[in-house]
């Protein structure tokens, strides 16, 4: 008799071989096939109605609207709201939309960042969708969710009161891509209410499925300016946080000459659309009189649109963290010639067996074996990500645990065994057990030096798990300059996995 879950694992392996879950062949969220549903509606001559995210109070969720307001909500299609409704009007930009009554500025900041990267935007928002041609009231969007791309289907009924959209709305009353994108993400989260409160990095990861780096701006040792400049030249989304809210880092950084001194400026955008920096280099700052007219004309735009410039020193002083999400990790060291290979694996912590907590040696163990030479032994060229999957349908009900991992250097003759407390205490620690700073976190990233051949990575919970099981997703990204790189995973025994990374010269 096969082990529990063996059949499911075999099916998932077959799907992966066919590219199922990739951006070119995404999973069907709730098993809803966009093409089949649209074809059915066109043949029948009907408007699509999504029974998995119906136009009712449950999809809005509790706590956003008062009962008296809920009683007046009407779900209308775009053509019922604006007679000349279009999906996109004259392109897309961060200035297209404004926040509604929902506290999801973190999501809107991520959309603002998304509009700077056409390639990524069009992956998430298919632009071949029309409201007039072959229209049947159905739309779809793509998000990366915990290791897989999913295609999310929605109908185009939007919640309104007195004919006005309740949540995100476009500045142009005829444009509806922001409201429909928000609805698709609300469906993924469970309801509109489930989008309340978050960080830009969460949505930016769902838009890219790539590499996430969070920089604590109080860390004076980090080269924030260099990192921002490199990220600005790559396919990245950037967002930053302050105790007063979040902002999108626009893909602009400029070096100007002011009174004979070099000034490093960055441009930011507040998703609220109002409320700007009023210090040095703000829209009406006298500092702009100290630069050339060419620089002033190139950079300065005096408007209450939520966009403003700051000196890098003020940025690091008044903001707390900077999130960067990119398709590839090139921005970390700026070496665009590097080739990166990403391997994704899934596992679970099970109470009583592999959810070790303080008995850390009983946690899942993964071996990384690197074959090949690299002259730059102190270069960080392996990235490891640990992400826990939600165990609830509704985002607001998910309670993420404190997660982390440790890295050990092991003798090659001992790399195939499950290591115990005794063997681990005798093993050289490359990276001490490190947990993410926040208790309720779903993703934890670390850079590693590739100067050893074989290491063991152990994924850990900070305390013993009292839940039956917690699923996780791990991502290992390796780099090699100007060469091919292959990766494969082999199950050696129930609690140790091998990741063989071959560096080919």
C-alpha positions in Angstrom: 0.0 0.0 0.0 1.5 3.4 -1.0 2.4 5.9 1.7 -0.3 8.6 2.5 -0.1 11.3 -0.1 2.0 9.3 -2.5 -0.6 9.4 -5.3 -1.0 13.1 -4.9 2.8 13.6 -5.0 2.9 11.6 -8.2 0.2 13.6 -9.8 1.9 16.9 -8.8 5.2 15.6 -10.3 3.5 14.9 -13.6 1.9 18.3 -13.6 5.3 19.9 -13.0 6.8 18.0 -15.9 4.2 19.5 -18.2 4.8 23.0 -16.9 1.6 23.1 -15.0 1.7 26.0 -12.5 4.1 28.0 -14.7 3.3 31.4 -16.1 2.7 29.9 -19.5 0.5 27.2 -18.1 -0.9 28.5 -14.8 -3.1 26.4 -12.5 -6.8 27.1 -12.7 -7.9 28.7 -9.5 -10.9 26.7 -8.1 -10.6 24.7 -11.3 -12.2 27.4 -13.3 -11.1 27.4 -17.0 -11.3 30.9 -18.4 -11.4 29.9 -22.1 -14.1 27.3 -21.6 -16.2 29.5 -19.4 -16.0 32.4 -21.9 -16.8 30.1 -24.9 -19.8 28.7 -23.0 -21.1 32.2 -22.3 -20.6 33.4 -25.9 -22.4 30.3 -27.3 -25.3 30.7 -24.8 -25.4 34.5 -25.2 -25.3 35.1 -21.4 -23.2 37.2 -19.0 -20.9 35.3 -16.7 -21.7 35.0 -13.0 -19.0 33.6 -10.7 -20.6 31.2 -8.3 -17.2 30.8 -6.4 -17.0 34.5 -5.6 -20.6 35.7 -6.0 -21.8 39.3 -5.9 -23.0 39.3 -2.3 -22.2 40.4 1.2 -20.0 37.4 1.9 -17.6 38.4 -0.8 -17.3 41.9 0.7 -16.7 40.5 4.1 -17.4 41.8 7.6 -16.3 45.0 9.2 -15.8 47.3 6.2 -19.3 48.5 5.7 -22.1 49.2 8.3 -25.2 47.1 8.0 -27.1 50.2 6.7 -24.4 50.6 4.0 -24.5 46.9 3.0 -28.2 47.2 2.5 -27.6 49.8 -0.3 -24.8 47.9 -2.1 -25.6 47.1 -5.7 -23.3 44.9 -7.8 -23.0 46.5 -11.3 -21.2 45.7 -14.4 -18.9 48.3 -15.9 -21.3 49.3 -18.7 -23.9 49.9 -16.0 -21.6 52.3 -14.2 -20.1 54.1 -17.2 -21.7 54.0 -20.7 -18.3 54.2 -22.4 -16.6 51.6 -20.2 -13.2 50.2 -21.2 -10.8 47.8 -19.6 -7.8 50.1 -20.2 -8.0 53.8 -21.4 -4.8 55.3 -22.9 -2.4 52.9 -21.2 -1.8 52.3 -17.5 0.1 54.2 -14.8 0.3 54.7 -11.1 -1.9 57.8 -11.5 -4.8 55.8 -12.9 -6.5 54.9 -9.6 -7.5 56.0 -6.1 -8.1 54.2 -2.9 -11.7 53.4 -1.7 -13.0 52.6 1.7 -10.8 49.5 2.0 -7.6 49.7 4.0 -5.4 48.1 1.3 -2.9 50.9 0.4 -0.2 48.2 0.6 -1.9 46.4 -2.4 -2.3 49.7 -4.3 1.3 50.6 -3.7 2.3 47.3 -5.3 0.0 48.0 -8.3 1.7 51.3 -8.6 5.1 49.6 -8.7 3.7 47.0 -11.2 2.8 49.7 -13.7 6.5 50.6 -14.2 7.3 47.1 -15.5 5.4 46.4 -18.7 6.5 42.8 -19.0 5.4 41.9 -15.4 2.2 44.0 -15.7 1.1 42.1 -18.8 1.8 38.7 -17.1 -0.5 39.7 -14.3 -3.0 41.7 -16.3 -3.7 40.1 -19.7 -4.4 43.1 -22.0 -6.3 41.2 -24.7 -9.4 41.6 -22.6 -12.2 43.9 -23.8 -15.4 45.2 -22.5 -17.1 45.6 -25.9 -15.6 42.9 -28.3 -16.9 39.4 -27.6 -18.0 40.6 -24.2 -19.7 38.3 -21.8 -18.7 39.7 -18.4 -15.7 37.5 -17.6 -12.1 38.4 -16.9 -9.0 36.7 -15.6 -5.7 37.7 -13.9 -2.6 35.7 -12.9 -0.9 35.6 -9.6 2.0 33.7 -8.2 0.8 31.8 -5.1 3.3 29.9 -3.0 5.3 28.3 -5.7 2.8 28.2 -8.5 1.2 30.6 -10.9 -2.6 30.6 -10.8 -5.2 31.9 -13.3 -8.0 33.6 -11.4 -11.4 34.0 -13.1 -14.0 36.6 -12.0 -17.2 38.1 -13.3 -17.2 41.9 -13.7 -19.9 42.8 -11.2 -18.4 45.4 -8.9 -19.9 46.6 -5.6 -21.3 50.2 -5.7 -23.4 52.5 -3.6 -25.5 55.1 -5.5 -23.7 54.0 -8.7 -20.2 54.8 -7.3 -17.5 52.2 -6.8 -16.9 51.4 -3.1 -13.4 50.3 -3.3 -10.5 51.2 -5.7 -11.7 53.4 -8.5 -10.1 54.9 -11.6 -9.5 58.6 -12.1 -11.0 58.1 -15.6 -14.6 56.9 -14.9 -14.5 54.8 -18.0 -11.5 52.7 -17.0 -11.9 49.5 -15.0 -8.7 47.5 -14.9 -7.8 48.6 -11.3 -11.2 47.6 -9.9 -11.2 44.3 -11.7 -7.7 43.5 -10.6 -8.6 44.3 -7.0 -11.6 42.0 -7.2 -9.5 39.1 -8.5 -7.0 39.5 -5.6 -9.9 39.8 -3.2 -11.1 36.4 -4.5 -7.7 34.9 -3.8 -7.7 36.4 -0.3 -11.2 35.2 0.5 -13.1 38.5 0.5 -12.5 42.3 0.2 -12.2 42.4 4.0 -9.3 40.0 3.8 -7.2 42.5 1.9 -7.2 44.9 4.9 -3.6 45.5 6.2 -0.5 44.1 4.7 3.0 44.9 3.3 3.9 45.7 -0.3 6.2 42.7 -0.5 3.4 40.3 -0.1 1.6 41.5 -3.2 4.8 42.2 -5.1 5.8 38.5 -4.6 2.4 37.5 -5.9 3.0 39.7 -9.0 6.5 38.4 -9.7 7.1 35.0 -8.1 10.7 36.0 -8.0 13.3 37.1 -5.4 12.4 39.2 -2.4 15.0 41.2 -0.5 14.1 43.4 2.5 16.6 46.0 3.5 16.4 47.6 7.0 17.2 51.2 6.3 18.7 51.7 9.8 21.5 49.3 8.8 24.3 51.7 8.0 26.4 48.8 6.6 24.2 48.2 3.6 24.8 50.1 0.3 21.2 51.3 -0.1 22.0 53.7 -2.9 23.9 51.1 -4.9 21.2 48.5 -4.4 18.4 51.0 -5.5 20.4 51.9 -8.6 20.9 48.3 -9.6 17.3 47.4 -8.9 16.1 50.3 -11.0 18.0 48.9 -14.0 16.4 45.4 -13.5 12.9 44.0 -13.8 12.1 44.8 -10.2 9.2 46.2 -8.1 10.1 48.3 -5.1 8.2 49.5 -2.1 9.1 51.1 1.2 7.5 51.5 4.6 7.3 54.1 7.2 5.3 54.1 10.5 2.9 56.5 8.8 2.2 54.2 5.8 3.8 52.8 2.7 5.1 54.2 -0.6 6.2 52.9 -3.9 9.8 53.5 -4.9 9.6 54.7 -8.5 12.2 53.4 -10.9 14.0 56.7 -10.7 17.2 57.7 -9.0 19.2 60.7 -10.0 22.6 62.2 -9.2 22.5 66.0 -9.4 25.0 68.7 -8.9 23.9 71.2 -6.2 26.2 74.1 -5.3 29.2 72.1 -6.5 28.2 69.0 -4.5 26.8 65.7 -5.7 23.3 65.0 -4.4 21.7 61.6 -4.6 17.9 61.8 -5.0 15.2 59.1 -5.3 11.6 59.6 -6.4 8.7 58.1 -4.3 5.0 57.8 -4.8 2.4 57.7 -2.1 -0.5 55.4 -3.1 -3.0 57.6 -1.2 -2.4 60.1 -4.0 -2.0 63.0 -1.6 0.3 63.8 1.3 3.9 64.4 0.2 7.3 65.1 1.7 7.7 68.8 2.6 11.5 68.8 3.4 14.5 69.3 1.2 13.9 68.5 -2.5 10.1 68.4 -2.1 8.1 70.0 -4.9 8.4 73.5 -3.5 11.7 73.2 -1.9 14.2 76.1 -2.5 16.9 73.4 -3.1 15.7 73.1 -6.7 17.0 76.6 -7.3 20.5 75.3 -6.7 20.6 72.9 -9.6 20.8 73.6 -13.4 17.6 74.5 -15.3 18.0 71.3 -17.3 18.0 69.1 -14.1 15.1 71.0 -12.7 13.1 70.6 -15.9 13.9 66.9 -16.1 13.0 66.1 -12.6 10.6 68.6 -11.0 6.9 68.4 -11.4 4.9 70.5 -9.0 1.6 68.7 -8.5 -0.3 67.2 -5.5 -0.2 63.7 -7.0 1.5 61.9 -4.2 4.9 61.8 -6.0 8.0 63.5 -4.6 11.8 63.5 -4.4 13.9 62.9 -1.4 17.6 62.8 -0.7 18.9 59.3 0.0 19.9 60.4 3.6 16.4 61.6 4.4 14.9 58.5 2.8 17.0 56.3 5.1 16.1 58.5 8.1 12.4 58.7 7.7 11.6 55.2 6.2 12.2 52.0 8.0 12.5 49.3 5.3 12.8 48.8 1.6 11.3 45.8 -0.2 12.6 44.8 -3.6 11.1 42.0 -5.7 12.7 41.0 -8.9 12.3 38.2 -11.5 16.0 37.4 -11.0 18.5 38.3 -8.3 20.8 40.2 -10.6 20.2 43.4 -8.7 21.9 42.0 -5.6 25.4 42.2 -7.0 24.8 43.9 -10.4 26.3 41.0 -12.5 23.8 40.7 -15.3 26.0 38.1 -17.0 25.2 35.6 -14.3 22.8 32.8 -15.0 20.4 31.8 -12.3 18.6 28.5 -11.7 15.6 28.3 -9.4 14.5 25.0 -7.8 11.3 24.9 -5.8 10.4 22.1 -3.3 7.5 21.5 -1.0 7.3 19.9 2.3 5.5 20.0 5.7 6.0 20.1 9.4 4.0 17.4 11.0 3.2 17.6 14.7 5.0 14.9 16.7 7.5 14.0 13.9 9.0 16.7 11.8 7.8 19.8 13.6 10.7 19.9 16.0 10.7 23.3 17.5 13.4 23.4 20.2 14.3 19.8 19.3 15.5 21.3 16.1 17.3 18.2 14.7 13.9 16.5 14.1 13.0 19.2 11.6 13.2 18.5 7.8 16.7 18.4 6.5 17.8 19.3 3.0 21.3 18.7 1.6 22.8 21.0 -1.0 25.7 19.6 -2.9 27.6 22.0 -5.1 29.9 20.5 -7.8 32.4 22.8 -9.5 34.8 25.6 -8.7 34.3 29.2 -8.2 37.2 31.6 -7.8 35.2 34.1 -5.8 34.7 32.0 -2.7 33.3 34.9 -0.6 30.7 35.8 -3.2 27.1 35.4 -2.1 25.6 33.3 -4.9 23.1 30.9 -3.3 19.8 32.3 -2.1 17.5 30.3 0.1 13.8 31.1 0.7 11.4 29.5 3.2 7.7 30.3 2.8 4.9 28.8 4.8 1.6 28.1 3.1 -1.7 29.4 4.6 -3.9 26.8 6.2 -7.1 28.9 5.9 -9.2 30.0 3.0 -9.5 33.6 4.3 -6.3 35.6 4.6 -7.3 37.4 7.8 -7.7 34.0 9.6 -4.2 32.8 8.7 -1.8 32.7 11.7 1.8 32.3 10.4 4.3 30.8 12.8 7.8 32.1 13.5 10.0 30.3 11.0 13.7 30.1 10.2 16.5 27.8 9.2 20.1 26.9 10.0 22.9 25.9 7.7 25.6 23.3 8.5 28.7 22.2 6.8 28.9 18.4 6.8 31.4 15.8 5.9 30.6 14.3 2.5 30.7 10.8 4.0 27.9 11.8 6.4 25.7 13.7 4.0 23.2 10.9 3.3 22.2 10.3 7.0 19.5 12.0 9.0 21.4 14.1 11.5 20.6 13.9 15.2 21.3 16.3 18.1 24.7 14.7 18.7 25.9 14.8 15.1 24.6 18.4 14.7 26.5 19.6 17.8 29.6 18.2 16.2 28.9 19.8 12.9 30.3 23.2 11.8 27.7 25.8 11.6 27.8 28.0 8.5 24.7 30.1 9.4 23.3 30.0 12.9 19.7 29.4 13.4 18.0 32.6 12.1 14.4 33.4 12.4 12.5 36.2 10.7 12.1 39.3 12.8 8.3 39.2 12.8 6.2 36.5 14.5 3.5 36.5 11.8 5.6 36.1 8.7 5.1 33.9 5.6 8.5 34.4 3.9 12.1 34.3 5.1 15.1 34.9 2.8 18.8 34.5 3.3 21.9 34.9 1.1 24.6 32.2 1.5 28.3 32.0 0.5 29.0 29.2 -1.9 32.5 28.3 -0.6 31.8 24.7 0.4 30.8 21.6 -1.4 28.1 20.1 0.8 25.8 21.7 3.3 22.7 20.7 5.3 19.9 23.2 5.6 17.3 22.6 8.4 14.0 24.3 8.3 12.7 25.1 11.7 9.8 26.4 13.7 10.6 28.5 16.8 8.4 26.4 19.0 6.9 22.9 18.9 4.0 22.8 16.5 0.6 21.9 18.0 -1.2 21.9 14.6 -1.5 18.6 12.8 0.6 19.8 9.8 2.0 23.0 8.3 2.9 23.1 4.6 5.9 25.0 3.4 7.6 26.0 0.2 11.3 26.3 -0.2 13.2 28.0 -3.1 16.9 27.5 -3.8 18.5 29.9 -6.3 22.0 29.3 -7.5 24.2 31.4 -9.8 27.2 30.7 -12.0 28.8 33.2 -14.4 28.5 32.3 -18.1 27.6 28.7 -17.6 24.8 26.3 -17.5 23.4 25.1 -14.2 21.3 22.0 -13.5 19.4 21.0 -10.4 17.5 18.0 -9.3 15.9 16.7 -6.1 16.1 13.1 -4.9 14.2 11.7 -1.9 16.8 9.7 0.1 14.7 8.9 3.1 11.6 10.2 4.9 13.2 13.2 6.4 16.2 14.1 4.4 16.2 15.4 0.8 19.1 16.0 -1.6 19.5 18.9 -3.9 22.4 18.3 -6.3 23.6 21.5 -7.9 26.1 21.0 -10.7 28.3 23.9 -11.8 29.5 23.3 -15.3 32.5 25.1 -16.7 
